[in-house]
């Protein structure tokens, strides 16, 4: 695979974008899982903490120096790879929604979507020269599978397991990428 060394600005922009995406989608997954807390004071406290974590990650990006020990080496076609895997993820999510709705299996959608999103991180790790994305993928796949398992007993709990687990995985990735660059 032919690679090139990303210029410092490009690497910094990738870091900023990655942390921002992890923060934004971490908040989304938290909200998705928070149905289990609906109507309780815990919902509002949890939401406030989730917003604080997400905003804190985004605000911290320009304020924390990177400790990346080597330049970012990207495949020459990194943009194409990114586009392919995002399109693949979207197609799979739309297909899962259509099939699960048709089969009346919507209780398992949060976990299934978490597995799909987690799987899409695995090929993004080399596309962005960001090994931490592999761990994000594995963590989201585990959260999704746990959500599917919990969904067998209770749909709301299944959504909470997949949602909260995915939120934590994304926020942890954002923090790790923030620190290491």
C-alpha positions, -999 to 999 in steps of 0.1 A, spaced: 0 0 0 14 33 -11 13 60 17 22 96 22 31 116 53 3 139 62 13 175 67 11 188 102 -20 208 95 -38 179 79 -29 157 108 -41 183 133 -74 187 113 -79 149 113 -74 149 151 -99 178 156 -124 162 133 -120 127 149 -125 141 184 -155 162 173 -171 133 156 -166 110 186 -180 138 209 -210 144 188 -219 108 182 -211 99 218 -238 124 229 -262 109 203 -256 74 216 -261 86 252 -294 102 242 -304 70 223 -297 49 254 -312 73 279 -348 61 272 -343 39 303 -339 71 323 -369 89 308 -389 109 333 -364 106 360 -341 133 375 -313 109 365 -321 116 328 -315 153 332 -284 148 353 -271 122 328 -279 145 299 -261 174 315 -230 152 321 -231 139 285 -233 174 271 -204 185 294 -182 155 283 -190 162 246 -185 199 247 -154 195 269 -138 172 243 -144 196 215 -132 226 234 -101 208 246 -88 199 211 -69 232 204 -58 235 240 -40 202 245 -7 195 228 -4 163 209 20 135 220 20 118 186 54 102 184 55 99 146 40 115 116 6 103 104 11 80 74 -19 78 52 -28 56 23 -27 76 -10 -64 68 -14 -75 75 22 -103 98 12 -118 71 -11 -115 45 16 -133 68 41 -161 74 16 -165 37 8 -167 27 45 -191 55 54 -214 45 24 -212 9 34 -221 17 70 -251 39 59 -264 12 35 -261 -15 62 -279 7 88 -307 15 63 -310 -21 54 -311 -32 90 -338 -7 98 -359 -19 68 -355 -56 76 -360 -53 114 -391 -31 109 -405 -56 84 -399 -85 108 -410 -65 139 -376 -69 155 -370 -33 163 -360 -41 199 -327 -53 185 -320 -22 163 -299 -2 187 -275 -32 193 -274 -41 156 -266 -5 146 -239 -3 173 -223 -35 158 -225 -20 123 -210 13 134 -183 -6 154 -174 -27 124 -170 4 102 -143 17 126 -120 -13 119 -111 -4 83 -110 33 92 -80 27 116 -55 22 88 -73 47 65 -66 74 91 -34 59 106 -53 59 139 -49 25 157 -72 35 185 -101 33 161 -97 -5 162 -104 -5 199 -134 18 193 -147 -7 168 -142 -37 191 -158 -18 221 -189 -8 200 -193 -43 187 -192 -57 222 -217 -29 234 -239 -38 204 -239 -75 211 -246 -69 248 -274 -46 237 -289 -73 215 -286 -98 244 -302 -74 268 -329 -67 242 -340 -103 245 -353 -95 280 -363 -58 276 -360 -35 246 -354 -4 267 -326 -20 286 -311 -34 253 -311 2 239 -295 15 271 -267 -11 270 -259 -4 234 -263 33 237 -244 39 269 -217 14 259 -212 31 225 -212 65 241 -184 55 265 -164 39 237 -167 71 215 -159 95 244 -129 73 255 -116 73 219 -121 111 216 -101 115 248 -74 91 237 -70 108 203 -71 142 219 -42 133 241 -21 114 216 -30 132 184 
